[in-house]
Amino acid sequence: MVKCQKIKETLSVMVNACLDVDDFDPAQEGIIQISQEGFQKMCELLLNKVKNTLNAALHNSNFNANQINKVLHVGGGSRMPMIKQLLRNMFPEAEHCIEEHPDEVVAIGAAYYAYNLPSDS
């Protein structure tokens, strides 16, 4: 799993990555090459789920995509070029704020949220 995570991270900044097969099965030899494009094709169903979730959120909030003026890219997935492009396509008029450390933004948001929760004591 760690090796696959590393490939996903590599494909966020490079066009190609490779996986050494004998890392998983010492009885096998070989290298598997994967491109950003190939990875995106493998993730197509998940990208559609993300898009459908965003559309549902827009519908439930009674907003149209063109009414959104700022999109904050946070969380590890926001590093992925395919996610960045999906958000840019869905919200072309919006300002896209891409943080250098998107995981930290999630943690900071969670901390602010927790701080503002009502206390039982």
All heavy atoms as an XYZ file, in Angstrom:
940
protein
N       0.820     -1.184      0.000
C       0.000      0.000      0.000
C       0.871      1.258      0.000
O       0.586      2.223     -0.693
C      -0.919     -0.033      1.224
C      -1.947      1.008      1.215
S      -3.128      0.717     -0.097
C      -4.527      1.502      0.534
N       1.943      1.225      0.785
C       2.854      2.370      0.869
C       3.494      2.634     -0.493
O       3.628      3.780     -0.915
C       3.927      2.139      1.958
C       4.989      3.212      1.936
C       3.276      2.056      3.328
N       3.881      1.567     -1.184
C       4.494      1.713     -2.518
C       3.495      2.340     -3.491
O       3.857      3.202     -4.289
C       4.948      0.363     -3.057
C       5.983     -0.322     -2.215
C       7.351     -0.037     -2.704
C       8.331     -0.860     -1.882
N       9.667     -0.381     -1.996
N       2.251      1.917     -3.441
C       1.219      2.477     -4.329
C       0.953      3.940     -3.996
O       0.759      4.758     -4.900
C      -0.064      1.661     -4.236
S       0.129     -0.011     -4.891
N       0.962      4.280     -2.716
C       0.791      5.673     -2.296
C       1.929      6.515     -2.860
O       1.706      7.627     -3.342
C       0.758      5.765     -0.767
C       0.659      7.166     -0.223
C      -0.674      7.833     -0.486
O      -1.683      7.185     -0.662
N      -0.663      9.142     -0.530
N       3.137      5.992     -2.807
C       4.298      6.721     -3.329
C       4.165      6.947     -4.835
O       4.496      8.027     -5.336
C       5.585      5.945     -3.006
C       6.837      6.620     -3.443
C       7.080      7.888     -2.658
C       8.391      8.519     -3.076
N       8.484      9.908     -2.687
N       3.659      5.958     -5.554
C       3.451      6.115     -7.004
C       2.408      7.202     -7.263
O       2.585      8.045     -8.142
C       3.038      4.769     -7.646
C       4.250      3.844     -7.665
C       2.485      4.972     -9.047
C       3.949      2.439     -8.091
N       1.336      7.207     -6.504
C       0.306      8.250     -6.657
C       0.910      9.625     -6.425
O       0.677     10.560     -7.192
C      -0.851      8.016     -5.690
C      -1.966      9.042     -5.829
C      -2.984      8.903     -4.738
C      -2.464      9.616     -3.526
N      -3.399     10.013     -2.538
N       1.737      9.747     -5.395
C       2.383     11.026     -5.102
C       3.353     11.416     -6.218
O       3.413     12.581     -6.608
C       3.109     10.957     -3.761
C       2.163     10.869     -2.585
C       2.850     10.531     -1.275
O       4.110     10.385     -1.247
O       2.135     10.406     -0.267
N       4.095     10.450     -6.733
C       5.027     10.711     -7.830
C       4.274     11.196     -9.059
O       4.699     12.151     -9.726
C       5.837      9.443     -8.164
O       6.586      9.060     -7.008
C       6.780      9.671     -9.336
N       3.143     10.572     -9.359
C       2.368     10.950    -10.536
C       1.697     12.313    -10.375
O       1.211     12.875    -11.351
C       1.328      9.874    -10.864
C       1.915      8.574    -11.411
C       0.838      7.509    -11.512
C       2.590      8.801    -12.754
N       1.700     12.848     -9.179
C       1.167     14.196     -8.976
C       2.157     15.260     -9.437
O       1.770     16.389     -9.683
C       0.824     14.430     -7.503
O      -0.285     13.641     -7.150
N       3.423     14.880     -9.547
C       4.441     15.852     -9.954
C       5.237     15.433    -11.182
O       5.955     16.237    -11.753
C       5.416     16.163     -8.789
C       4.694     16.867     -7.664
C       6.109     14.911     -8.299
N       5.114     14.177    -11.589
C       5.832     13.676    -12.754
C       4.864     12.992    -13.708
O       3.782     12.563    -13.299
C       6.945     12.709    -12.328
C       7.976     13.360    -11.417
S       9.318     12.267    -10.995
C      10.182     12.187    -12.544
N       5.280     12.861    -14.966
C       4.410     12.283    -15.988
C       4.374     10.756    -15.898
O       3.365     10.140    -16.227
C       4.881     12.728    -17.392
C       4.044     12.102    -18.483
C       4.850     14.240    -17.500
N       5.452     10.132    -15.420
C       5.540      8.671    -15.346
C       6.097      8.221    -14.010
O       6.837      8.946    -13.365
C       6.447      8.128    -16.461
C       5.869      8.340    -17.829
O       4.792      7.852    -18.116
N       6.568      9.086    -18.671
N       5.742      7.006    -13.637
C       6.293      6.360    -12.449
C       6.405      4.871    -12.758
O       5.838      4.378    -13.739
C       5.395      6.586    -11.237
N       7.141      4.144    -11.918
C       7.248      2.700    -12.133
C       7.183      1.968    -10.803
O       7.448      2.521     -9.750
C       8.526      2.352    -12.896
S      10.024      2.822    -12.057
N       6.798      0.725    -10.913
C       6.645     -0.146     -9.759
C       7.462     -1.395    -10.005
O       7.315     -2.042    -11.049
C       5.167     -0.502     -9.570
C       4.831     -1.471     -8.451
C       5.111     -0.834     -7.103
C       3.377     -1.874     -8.538
N       8.329     -1.729     -9.063
C       9.137     -2.936     -9.161
C       8.296     -4.108     -8.659
O       7.912     -4.146     -7.484
C      10.407     -2.772     -8.333
C      11.439     -3.844     -8.607
O      11.109     -4.849     -9.286
O      12.573     -3.681     -8.139
N       7.994     -5.041     -9.535
C       7.093     -6.156     -9.215
C       7.636     -7.010     -8.080
O       6.870     -7.465     -7.224
C       6.837     -7.024    -10.473
C       5.993     -8.237    -10.134
C       6.181     -6.198    -11.563
N       8.957     -7.212     -8.017
C       9.483     -8.096     -6.974
C       9.380     -7.482     -5.571
O       9.599     -8.161     -4.580
C      10.892     -8.588     -7.288
C      11.965     -7.523     -7.227
O      11.639     -6.359     -6.956
O      13.141     -7.867     -7.457
N       8.982     -6.202     -5.466
C       8.673     -5.631     -4.150
C       7.441     -6.304     -3.547
O       7.277     -6.343     -2.337
C       8.407     -4.122     -4.249
C       9.686     -3.323     -4.459
O      10.778     -3.864     -4.227
O       9.566     -2.145     -4.867
N       6.566     -6.822     -4.412
C       5.327     -7.464     -3.965
C       5.425     -8.984     -3.988
O       4.798     -9.649     -3.198
C       4.152     -7.017     -4.842
C       3.841     -5.562     -4.686
C       4.364     -4.625     -5.563
C       3.059     -5.122     -3.642
C       4.099     -3.279     -5.411
C       2.784     -3.769     -3.475
C       3.312     -2.850     -4.361
N       6.172     -9.486     -4.946
C       6.312    -10.935     -5.095
C       7.748    -11.238     -5.517
O       8.090    -11.106     -6.686
C       5.319    -11.445     -6.146
C       5.341    -12.957     -6.290
O       6.163    -13.622     -5.611
O       4.528    -13.481     -7.073
N       8.590    -11.653     -4.563
C       9.995    -11.909     -4.874
C      10.200    -12.968     -5.960
O      11.253    -13.019     -6.589
C      10.585    -12.376     -3.545
C       9.653    -11.881     -2.501
C       8.304    -11.824     -3.143
N       9.201    -13.786     -6.213
C       9.309    -14.812     -7.253
C       9.112    -14.222     -8.649
O       9.363    -14.896     -9.646
C       8.286    -15.922     -7.000
N       8.648    -12.993     -8.720
C       8.387    -12.338    -10.014
C       9.441    -11.258    -10.257
O       9.938    -10.646     -9.339
C       6.997    -11.679    -10.005
C       5.858    -12.606     -9.708
C       5.311    -13.252    -10.959
O       5.430    -12.704    -12.037
N       4.714    -14.411    -10.808
N       9.730    -11.052    -11.527
C      10.660     -9.991    -11.924
C       9.929     -9.046    -12.857
O       9.003     -9.432    -13.552
C      11.870    -10.589    -12.664
C      12.732    -11.505    -11.843
C      13.894    -10.779    -11.216
O      14.287     -9.717    -11.724
O      14.398    -11.274    -10.196
N      10.353     -7.810    -12.868
C       9.807     -6.878    -13.836
C       9.449     -5.539    -13.229
O       9.427     -5.364    -12.013
N       9.190     -4.623    -14.127
C       8.827     -3.255    -13.769
C       7.507     -2.926    -14.464
O       7.330     -3.230    -15.635
C       9.906     -2.261    -14.242
C      11.276     -2.586    -13.660
C       9.498     -0.828    -13.969
C      11.445     -2.226    -12.204
N       6.601     -2.320    -13.731
C       5.343     -1.860    -14.319
C       5.441     -0.345    -14.456
O       5.668      0.359    -13.471
C       4.134     -2.228    -13.430
C       4.009     -3.742    -13.309
C       2.853     -1.609    -13.981
C       2.965     -4.194    -12.301
N       5.306      0.143    -15.681
C       5.313      1.575    -15.955
C       3.873      2.089    -15.905
O       2.977      1.418    -16.382
C       5.896      1.853    -17.348
C       7.342      1.470    -17.508
C       8.285      2.447    -16.828
O       7.955      3.614    -16.624
N       9.451      1.955    -16.453
N       3.704      3.257    -15.319
C       2.375      3.879    -15.296
C       2.534      5.373    -15.558
O       3.447      6.002    -15.044
C       1.627      3.606    -13.977
C       0.218      4.180    -14.031
C       2.392      4.114    -12.794
C      -0.687      3.705    -12.941
N       1.638      5.899    -16.364
C       1.666      7.322    -16.692
C       0.540      8.039    -15.953
O      -0.400      7.410    -15.468
C       1.496      7.517    -18.195
O       0.197      7.101    -18.595
N       0.634      9.367    -15.905
C      -0.462     10.151    -15.324
C      -1.755      9.851    -16.064
O      -2.809      9.683    -15.448
C      -0.169     11.656    -15.440
C       0.650     12.232    -14.350
C       0.816     13.740    -14.499
O       0.397     14.342    -15.478
N       1.440     14.352    -13.509
N      -1.675      9.779    -17.384
C      -2.866      9.516    -18.200
C      -3.466      8.145    -17.883
O      -4.678      8.004    -17.724
C      -2.507      9.609    -19.683
C      -3.685      9.468    -20.603
C      -3.284      9.592    -22.071
O      -2.263     10.220    -22.374
O      -4.026      9.046    -22.908
N      -2.612      7.135    -17.764
C      -3.092      5.790    -17.425
C      -3.710      5.750    -16.040
O      -4.750      5.112    -15.825
N      -3.070      6.440    -15.101
C      -3.594      6.504    -13.743
C      -4.957      7.190    -13.728
O      -5.882      6.751    -13.054
C      -2.602      7.237    -12.842
C      -3.012      7.319    -11.407
C      -3.241      6.169    -10.657
C      -3.171      8.548    -10.783
C      -3.625      6.238     -9.323
C      -3.553      8.630     -9.458
C      -3.771      7.477     -8.726
N      -5.089      8.259    -14.519
C      -6.362      8.971    -14.588
C      -7.458      8.073    -15.151
O      -8.586      8.092    -14.669
C      -6.231     10.237    -15.425
C      -7.492     11.067    -15.403
C      -7.301     12.470    -15.931
O      -6.179     12.961    -16.000
N      -8.384     13.106    -16.295
N      -7.131      7.265    -16.147
C      -8.127      6.339    -16.700
C      -8.560      5.322    -15.655
O      -9.736      4.969    -15.572
C      -7.573      5.642    -17.939
C      -7.528      6.539    -19.144
C      -6.997      5.825    -20.363
C      -6.920      6.803    -21.529
N      -6.322      6.212    -22.709
N      -7.603      4.858    -14.837
C      -7.947      3.908    -13.778
C      -8.850      4.544    -12.726
O      -9.648      3.864    -12.091
C      -6.678      3.396    -13.090
C      -5.895      2.395    -13.887
S      -4.548      1.736    -12.895
C      -3.175      2.554    -13.663
N      -8.721      5.846    -12.543
C      -9.474      6.566    -11.510
C     -10.754      7.203    -12.035
O     -11.433      7.925    -11.291
C      -8.583      7.656    -10.908
S      -7.162      7.017    -10.030
N     -11.108      6.944    -13.277
C     -12.249      7.614    -13.900
C     -13.547      7.472    -13.104
O     -14.282      8.437    -12.921
C     -12.441      7.098    -15.327
C     -13.245      8.022    -16.194
C     -13.158      7.634    -17.653
O     -12.058      7.660    -18.208
O     -14.216      7.302    -18.203
N     -13.832      6.276    -12.606
C     -15.055      6.085    -11.817
C     -15.026      6.915    -10.533
O     -16.039      7.498    -10.138
C     -15.264      4.611    -11.482
C     -15.678      3.707    -12.648
C     -15.735      2.245    -12.218
C     -17.031      4.144    -13.196
N     -13.868      6.974     -9.891
C     -13.753      7.780     -8.676
C     -13.899      9.268     -8.989
O     -14.536     10.005     -8.229
C     -12.413      7.513     -7.987
C     -12.252      6.129     -7.367
C     -10.826      5.916     -6.881
C     -13.235      5.937     -6.230
N     -13.331      9.713    -10.104
C     -13.483     11.116    -10.498
C     -14.946     11.453    -10.756
O     -15.416     12.537    -10.391
C     -12.650     11.417    -11.745
C     -11.149     11.584    -11.528
C     -10.429     11.729    -12.859
C     -10.865     12.769    -10.644
N     -15.662     10.526    -11.363
C     -17.094     10.738    -11.587
C     -17.848     10.838    -10.263
O     -18.776     11.636    -10.133
C     -17.681      9.642    -12.473
C     -17.307      9.833    -13.925
O     -17.054     10.941    -14.383
N     -17.255      8.742    -14.658
N     -17.442     10.033     -9.279
C     -18.083     10.115     -7.956
C     -17.817     11.471     -7.309
O     -18.704     12.059     -6.684
C     -17.588      8.994     -7.044
C     -18.178      7.639     -7.361
C     -17.729      6.603     -6.360
C     -18.338      5.263     -6.681
N     -17.971      4.248     -5.688
N     -16.598     11.963     -7.456
C     -16.263     13.283     -6.907
C     -17.119     14.349     -7.587
O     -17.706     15.210     -6.921
C     -14.754     13.588     -7.086
C     -14.447     15.040     -6.758
C     -13.905     12.657     -6.228
N     -17.203     14.269     -8.907
C     -17.999     15.241     -9.660
C     -19.469     15.170     -9.256
O     -20.119     16.200     -9.043
C     -17.843     14.986    -11.162
C     -18.483     16.034    -12.020
C     -18.181     15.778    -13.490
C     -18.785     16.860    -14.349
N     -18.466     16.688    -15.755
N     -20.001     13.965     -9.123
C     -21.401     13.801     -8.718
C     -21.641     14.335     -7.305
O     -22.689     14.936     -7.033
C     -21.828     12.336     -8.814
C     -21.915     11.854    -10.243
O     -22.030     12.653    -11.175
N     -21.826     10.549    -10.436
N     -20.687     14.125     -6.414
C     -20.801     14.637     -5.048
C     -20.823     16.163     -5.047
O     -21.618     16.788     -4.340
C     -19.653     14.103     -4.172
O     -19.716     12.672     -4.154
C     -19.730     14.638     -2.750
N     -19.945     16.765     -5.854
C     -19.926     18.229     -5.953
C     -21.231     18.764     -6.542
O     -21.781     19.747     -6.048
C     -18.739     18.682     -6.806
C     -17.372     18.530     -6.159
C     -16.264     18.748     -7.181
C     -17.225     19.480     -4.990
N     -21.724     18.096     -7.570
C     -22.997     18.520     -8.171
C     -24.138     18.403     -7.171
O     -25.007     19.278     -7.108
C     -23.294     17.715     -9.443
C     -22.478     18.196    -10.618
O     -22.184     19.379    -10.744
N     -22.108     17.270    -11.494
N     -24.150     17.331     -6.381
C     -25.193     17.157     -5.368
C     -25.097     18.250     -4.303
O     -26.121     18.794     -3.868
C     -25.091     15.773     -4.728
N     -23.872     18.586     -3.893
C     -23.691     19.645     -2.897
C     -24.188     20.980     -3.443
O     -24.835     21.753     -2.720
C     -22.223     19.741     -2.482
N     -23.884     21.254     -4.701
C     -24.376     22.488     -5.324
C     -25.902     22.494     -5.352
O     -26.539     23.478     -5.003
C     -23.813     22.641     -6.742
C     -22.350     23.029     -6.847
C     -21.865     22.888     -8.282
C     -22.133     24.446     -6.339
N     -26.478     21.384     -5.771
C     -27.940     21.276     -5.849
C     -28.579     21.472     -4.469
O     -29.551     22.228     -4.327
C     -28.329     19.925     -6.447
C     -29.805     19.707     -6.489
N     -30.615     20.320     -7.427
C     -30.616     18.965     -5.699
C     -31.862     19.953     -7.210
N     -31.899     19.124     -6.163
N     -28.035     20.792     -3.456
C     -28.593     20.874     -2.102
C     -28.464     22.264     -1.500
O     -29.259     22.655     -0.646
C     -27.934     19.846     -1.181
C     -28.303     18.427     -1.554
O     -29.306     18.184     -2.218
N     -27.472     17.474     -1.157
N     -27.464     23.000     -1.933
C     -27.248     24.341     -1.386
C     -27.930     25.430     -2.213
O     -27.852     26.603     -1.867
C     -25.752     24.637     -1.298
O     -25.197     24.712     -2.604
N     -28.585     25.016     -3.302
C     -29.241     25.958     -4.214
C     -28.272     26.959     -4.845
O     -28.625     28.104     -5.088
C     -30.395     26.698     -3.521
C     -31.512     25.747     -3.152
O     -31.880     24.875     -3.929
N     -32.029     25.908     -1.952
N     -27.044     26.499     -5.073
C     -26.049     27.312     -5.768
C     -25.780     26.707     -7.134
O     -25.911     25.492     -7.330
C     -24.719     27.342     -5.001
C     -24.677     28.328     -3.882
C     -24.870     27.914     -2.571
C     -24.424     29.671     -4.127
C     -24.819     28.815     -1.525
C     -24.375     30.582     -3.091
C     -24.574     30.157     -1.783
N     -25.386     27.566     -8.069
C     -24.872     27.112     -9.362
C     -23.360     27.241     -9.310
O     -22.826     28.067     -8.562
C     -25.407     27.996    -10.505
C     -26.895     27.808    -10.697
O     -27.410     26.704    -10.615
N     -27.591     28.907    -10.937
N     -22.680     26.472    -10.132
C     -21.217     26.512    -10.144
C     -20.698     27.918    -10.430
O     -19.676     28.333     -9.872
C     -20.668     25.515    -11.164
N     -21.406     28.674    -11.259
C     -20.929     30.019    -11.594
C     -21.135     31.022    -10.456
O     -20.661     32.150    -10.534
C     -21.559     30.525    -12.890
C     -23.066     30.623    -12.814
O     -23.672     30.314    -11.798
N     -23.668     31.047    -13.908
N     -21.830     30.617     -9.396
C     -22.004     31.477     -8.230
C     -20.872     31.299     -7.213
O     -20.774     32.061     -6.266
C     -23.341     31.193     -7.544
C     -24.549     31.594     -8.363
C     -25.832     31.186     -7.685
O     -26.153     30.001     -7.618
N     -26.546     32.171     -7.153
N     -20.052     30.296     -7.422
C     -18.928     30.028     -6.525
C     -17.756     30.889     -6.991
O     -17.318     30.776     -8.133
C     -18.534     28.534     -6.533
C     -19.739     27.643     -6.191
C     -17.346     28.269     -5.609
C     -20.324     27.870     -4.817
N     -17.274     31.771     -6.107
C     -16.204     32.661     -6.539
C     -14.823     32.280     -6.005
O     -13.821     32.851     -6.409
C     -16.516     34.119     -6.184
C     -16.722     34.323     -4.704
O     -16.404     33.473     -3.893
N     -17.277     35.464     -4.349
N     -14.763     31.306     -5.094
C     -13.470     30.878     -4.573
C     -13.533     29.388     -4.248
O     -14.482     28.925     -3.632
C     -13.106     31.659     -3.320
C     -11.686     31.416     -2.841
C     -11.354     32.253     -1.617
C     -10.882     33.606     -2.074
N     -10.307     34.408     -0.972
N     -12.511     28.652     -4.680
C     -12.412     27.219     -4.393
C     -11.083     26.993     -3.687
O     -10.023     27.320     -4.229
C     -12.479     26.372     -5.692
C     -12.285     24.895     -5.386
C     -13.792     26.606     -6.420
N     -11.143     26.463     -2.479
C      -9.949     26.178     -1.695
C      -9.597     24.708     -1.875
O     -10.389     23.834     -1.524
C     -10.199     26.507     -0.224
C      -9.067     26.248      0.756
C      -7.846     27.088      0.386
C      -9.512     26.562      2.170
N      -8.442     24.453     -2.438
C      -7.977     23.079     -2.669
C      -7.258     22.614     -1.399
O      -6.168     23.101     -1.091
C      -7.009     23.030     -3.846
C      -7.620     23.400     -5.153
N      -7.463     22.619     -6.273
C      -8.382     24.442     -5.546
C      -8.089     23.174     -7.290
N      -8.663     24.294     -6.871
N      -7.863     21.683     -0.672
C      -7.252     21.187      0.562
C      -7.285     19.667      0.572
O      -8.057     19.041     -0.142
C      -7.947     21.735      1.831
C      -7.847     23.240      1.890
C      -9.380     21.290      1.923
N      -6.454     19.068      1.413
C      -6.377     17.617      1.514
C      -5.405     17.057      0.488
O      -5.079     17.695     -0.508
N      -4.922     15.871      0.763
C      -3.916     15.244     -0.088
C      -4.335     15.072     -1.531
O      -3.529     15.224     -2.451
N      -5.608     14.747     -1.756
C      -6.090     14.540     -3.123
C      -6.006     15.783     -3.979
O      -5.933     15.705     -5.206
N      -5.982     16.954     -3.335
C      -5.936     18.192     -4.109
C      -4.590     18.406     -4.788
O      -4.452     19.290     -5.620
C      -6.278     19.390     -3.225
O      -5.263     19.616     -2.269
N      -3.607     17.592     -4.450
C      -2.314     17.660     -5.139
C      -2.382     17.015     -6.523
O      -1.540     17.278     -7.372
C      -1.254     16.923     -4.336
C      -0.836     17.564     -3.074
C       0.335     16.773     -2.456
N       0.690     17.304     -1.174
C       0.231     16.841     -0.028
N      -0.608     15.836      0.010
N       0.607     17.380      1.112
N      -3.350     16.158     -6.720
C      -3.425     15.379     -7.959
C      -3.875     16.264     -9.123
O      -4.895     16.943     -9.024
C      -4.385     14.205     -7.779
C      -3.958     13.254     -6.683
S      -5.226     12.058     -6.249
C      -5.230     11.063     -7.702
N      -3.126     16.251    -10.222
C      -3.498     17.072    -11.376
C      -4.929     16.825    -11.858
O      -5.619     17.765    -12.248
C      -2.473     16.676    -12.445
C      -1.292     16.197    -11.677
C      -1.867     15.540    -10.449
N      -5.398     15.578    -11.795
C      -6.750     15.289    -12.281
C      -7.815     15.935    -11.405
O      -8.856     16.362    -11.895
C      -6.979     13.785    -12.412
C      -6.986     13.016    -11.122
S      -7.182     11.240    -11.337
C      -5.491     10.712    -11.339
N      -7.568     16.052    -10.111
C      -8.513     16.709     -9.207
C      -8.479     18.222     -9.443
O      -9.526     18.875     -9.504
C      -8.201     16.379     -7.731
C      -8.387     14.885     -7.453
C      -9.054     17.228     -6.785
C      -9.811     14.384     -7.563
N      -7.272     18.770     -9.580
C      -7.154     20.205     -9.870
C      -7.900     20.560    -11.151
O      -8.627     21.551    -11.200
C      -5.681     20.595    -10.012
C      -4.914     20.585     -8.721
C      -3.465     20.946     -8.974
C      -2.663     20.832     -7.702
N      -1.248     21.111     -7.899
N      -7.736     19.735    -12.179
C      -8.389     20.013    -13.456
C      -9.904     19.874    -13.346
O     -10.649     20.674    -13.895
C      -7.849     19.086    -14.552
C      -8.275     19.480    -15.940
C      -7.831     20.892    -16.299
O      -6.680     21.256    -16.128
N      -8.756     21.705    -16.769
N     -10.369     18.852    -12.617
C     -11.805     18.673    -12.417
C     -12.408     19.919    -11.760
O     -13.445     20.425    -12.203
C     -12.069     17.440    -11.547
C     -13.510     17.224    -11.097
C     -14.386     16.820    -12.275
C     -13.582     16.191    -10.006
N     -11.752     20.423    -10.721
C     -12.260     21.607    -10.024
C     -12.217     22.845    -10.917
O     -13.149     23.652    -10.898
C     -11.476     21.836     -8.733
C     -11.689     20.768     -7.659
C     -10.713     20.970     -6.501
C     -13.122     20.767     -7.170
N     -11.165     22.973    -11.692
C     -11.086     24.119    -12.609
C     -12.170     24.039    -13.679
O     -12.733     25.057    -14.076
C      -9.704     24.190    -13.241
C      -8.651     24.702    -12.293
C      -7.327     24.964    -13.006
N      -6.353     25.445    -12.059
C      -5.289     24.759    -11.673
N      -5.045     23.563    -12.174
N      -4.440     25.271    -10.806
N     -12.452     22.834    -14.152
C     -13.504     22.663    -15.161
C     -14.890     22.940    -14.589
O     -15.738     23.524    -15.253
C     -13.464     21.257    -15.760
C     -12.265     21.019    -16.645
O     -11.572     21.949    -17.057
N     -11.982     19.763    -16.929
N     -15.116     22.491    -13.345
C     -16.431     22.678    -12.741
C     -16.670     24.118    -12.299
O     -17.810     24.582    -12.303
C     -16.606     21.739    -11.541
C     -16.812     20.296    -11.940
S     -17.319     19.288    -10.547
C     -19.000     19.881    -10.299
N     -15.596     24.808    -11.908
C     -15.712     26.175    -11.398
C     -14.745     27.089    -12.158
O     -13.792     27.627    -11.573
C     -15.411     26.207     -9.891
C     -16.256     25.260     -9.087
C     -15.755     24.039     -8.648
C     -17.566     25.585     -8.765
C     -16.533     23.167     -7.911
C     -18.357     24.722     -8.022
C     -17.845     23.502     -7.603
N     -14.993     27.292    -13.455
C     -14.039     28.048    -14.274
C     -13.954     29.532    -13.914
O     -12.930     30.166    -14.163
C     -14.560     27.861    -15.700
C     -16.007     27.556    -15.544
C     -16.134     26.827    -14.235
N     -14.996     30.070    -13.335
C     -15.010     31.501    -12.997
C     -14.417     31.777    -11.619
O     -14.148     32.929    -11.274
C     -16.451     32.039    -13.036
C     -17.155     31.823    -14.358
C     -16.487     32.569    -15.506
O     -16.072     33.717    -15.297
O     -16.381     31.984    -16.600
N     -14.217     30.742    -10.823
C     -13.775     30.910     -9.444
C     -12.265     31.107     -9.353
O     -11.504     30.644    -10.202
C     -14.179     29.687     -8.611
N     -11.867     31.782     -8.275
C     -10.448     31.859     -7.922
C     -10.098     30.536     -7.248
O     -10.798     30.092     -6.335
C     -10.227     33.025     -6.951
C      -8.834     33.094     -6.394
C      -8.688     34.120     -5.277
O      -9.665     34.839     -4.977
O      -7.602     34.181     -4.698
N      -9.027     29.898     -7.693
C      -8.613     28.609     -7.130
C      -7.416     28.834     -6.217
O      -6.347     29.239     -6.670
C      -8.290     27.608     -8.238
C      -9.514     27.166     -8.959
N     -10.165     25.997     -8.674
C     -10.243     27.767     -9.937
C     -11.228     25.881     -9.443
N     -11.289     26.958    -10.220
N      -7.625     28.595     -4.933
C      -6.581     28.791     -3.921
C      -5.946     27.436     -3.639
O      -6.599     26.544     -3.092
C      -7.170     29.369     -2.646
S      -8.025     30.932     -2.926
N      -4.707     27.307     -4.046
C      -3.997     26.035     -3.892
C      -2.892     26.241     -2.863
O      -1.948     26.994     -3.090
C      -3.437     25.553     -5.244
C      -4.593     25.384     -6.235
C      -2.645     24.262     -5.078
C      -4.183     25.125     -7.658
N      -3.040     25.600     -1.740
C      -2.094     25.749     -0.647
C      -0.876     24.860     -0.843
O      -0.968     23.784     -1.437
C      -2.771     25.392      0.685
C      -3.929     26.291      1.031
C      -3.501     27.724      1.287
O      -2.411     27.937      1.835
O      -4.275     28.631      0.933
N       0.251     25.313     -0.315
C       1.486     24.536     -0.431
C       1.399     23.249      0.396
O       1.923     22.222      0.008
C       2.675     25.374      0.034
C       3.997     24.689     -0.179
C       5.180     25.583      0.167
O       5.009     26.805      0.306
O       6.281     25.033      0.304
N       0.718     23.313      1.530
C       0.579     22.153      2.422
C      -0.906     21.876      2.650
O      -1.453     22.227      3.708
C       1.301     22.404      3.742
C       2.751     22.721      3.583
N       3.673     21.768      3.223
C       3.429     23.884      3.695
C       4.867     22.328      3.134
N       4.743     23.616      3.404
N      -1.580     21.234      1.690
C      -3.034     21.070      1.786
C      -3.498     20.205      2.958
O      -4.600     20.398      3.449
C      -3.420     20.444      0.454
C      -2.174     19.812     -0.060
C      -1.038     20.651      0.473
N      -2.652     19.295      3.449
C      -3.049     18.475      4.596
C      -3.114     19.315      5.865
O      -3.981     19.114      6.717
C      -2.073     17.311      4.800
C      -2.078     16.345      3.637
O      -3.173     16.067      3.116
O      -0.999     15.885      3.235
N      -2.205     20.269      5.990
C      -2.200     21.139      7.159
C      -3.446     22.016      7.197
O      -3.977     22.289      8.277
C      -0.951     22.025      7.161
C       0.320     21.271      7.448
C       1.555     22.150      7.373
O       1.418     23.389      7.413
O       2.653     21.582      7.280
N      -3.926     22.426      6.043
C      -5.127     23.267      5.984
C      -6.318     22.498      6.546
O      -7.136     23.059      7.277
C      -5.398     23.741      4.539
C      -6.688     24.528      4.457
C      -4.236     24.582      4.030
N      -6.405     21.212      6.244
C      -7.487     20.388      6.781
C      -7.375     20.306      8.301
O      -8.367     20.481      9.015
C      -7.464     18.966      6.158
C      -8.468     18.061      6.842
C      -7.735     19.034      4.666
N      -6.182     20.095      8.805
C      -5.979     20.002     10.258
C      -6.314     21.315     10.944
O      -6.947     21.332     12.008
C      -4.536     19.583     10.554
N      -5.921     22.425     10.342
C      -6.223     23.736     10.926
C      -7.735     23.965     10.938
O      -8.299     24.427     11.938
C      -5.493     24.857     10.156
C      -3.987     24.748     10.404
C      -6.016     26.229     10.560
C      -3.146     25.591      9.462
N      -8.403     23.624      9.839
C      -9.860     23.768      9.783
C     -10.552     22.917     10.833
O     -11.499     23.369     11.491
N     -10.066     21.702     11.030
C     -10.649     20.815     12.043
C     -10.428     21.389     13.446
O     -11.315     21.328     14.300
C     -10.046     19.417     11.941
N      -9.265     21.970     13.667
C      -8.974     22.563     14.980
C      -9.895     23.753     15.245
O     -10.432     23.897     16.352
C      -7.510     22.987     15.046
N     -10.086     24.625     14.253
C     -11.017     25.752     14.409
C     -12.427     25.254     14.675
O     -13.142     25.780     15.527
C     -11.022     26.644     13.168
C      -9.880     27.615     13.089
C      -9.042     27.623     11.988
C      -9.655     28.549     14.096
C      -7.996     28.525     11.896
C      -8.610     29.446     14.024
C      -7.784     29.437     12.920
O      -6.754     30.324     12.839
N     -12.834     24.222     13.951
C     -14.176     23.676     14.134
C     -14.330     23.136     15.565
O     -15.317     23.413     16.246
C     -14.451     22.590     13.102
C     -15.814     21.977     13.224
C     -16.948     22.655     12.759
C     -15.998     20.740     13.809
C     -18.214     22.112     12.871
C     -17.265     20.189     13.928
C     -18.365     20.871     13.456
O     -19.611     20.322     13.588
N     -13.344     22.351     16.002
C     -13.396     21.771     17.345
C     -13.421     22.845     18.416
O     -14.132     22.741     19.421
C     -12.218     20.831     17.554
N     -12.661     23.907     18.212
C     -12.617     25.007     19.183
C     -13.984     25.657     19.333
O     -14.365     26.081     20.427
C     -11.582     26.041     18.737
C     -11.503     27.246     19.642
C     -10.831     27.174     20.857
C     -12.115     28.439     19.270
C     -10.772     28.295     21.681
C     -12.067     29.558     20.107
C     -11.389     29.472     21.313
O     -11.327     30.562     22.128
N     -14.748     25.707     18.252
C     -16.045     26.384     18.274
C     -17.211     25.473     18.645
O     -18.347     25.938     18.697
C     -16.302     27.053     16.927
C     -15.407     28.246     16.722
O     -15.367     29.129     17.549
N     -14.685     28.266     15.622
N     -16.945     24.190     18.885
C     -18.019     23.296     19.318
C     -18.462     23.662     20.728
O     -17.637     23.997     21.585
C     -17.534     21.842     19.305
C     -17.378     21.183     17.940
C     -16.783     19.782     18.096
C     -18.704     21.115     17.198
N     -19.761     23.567     20.989
C     -20.223     23.876     22.341
C     -19.690     22.833     23.341
O     -19.619     21.647     23.031
C     -21.736     23.825     22.247
C     -22.070     23.305     20.895
C     -20.817     23.250     20.080
N     -19.343     23.303     24.493
C     -18.825     22.414     25.536
C     -19.970     21.949     26.414
O     -20.896     22.693     26.705
C     -17.786     23.157     26.368
O     -17.379     22.356     27.447
N     -19.911     20.678     26.841
C     -20.927     20.130     27.736
C     -20.705     20.522     29.192
O     -21.552     20.332     30.035
C     -20.974     18.608     27.626
C     -21.579     18.147     26.307
O     -22.304     18.940     25.677
O     -21.324     16.992     25.932
N     -19.530     21.048     29.487
C     -19.228     21.370     30.895
C     -19.547     22.784     31.256
O     -19.885     23.642     30.556
C     -17.765     21.095     31.181
O     -16.922     21.788     30.296
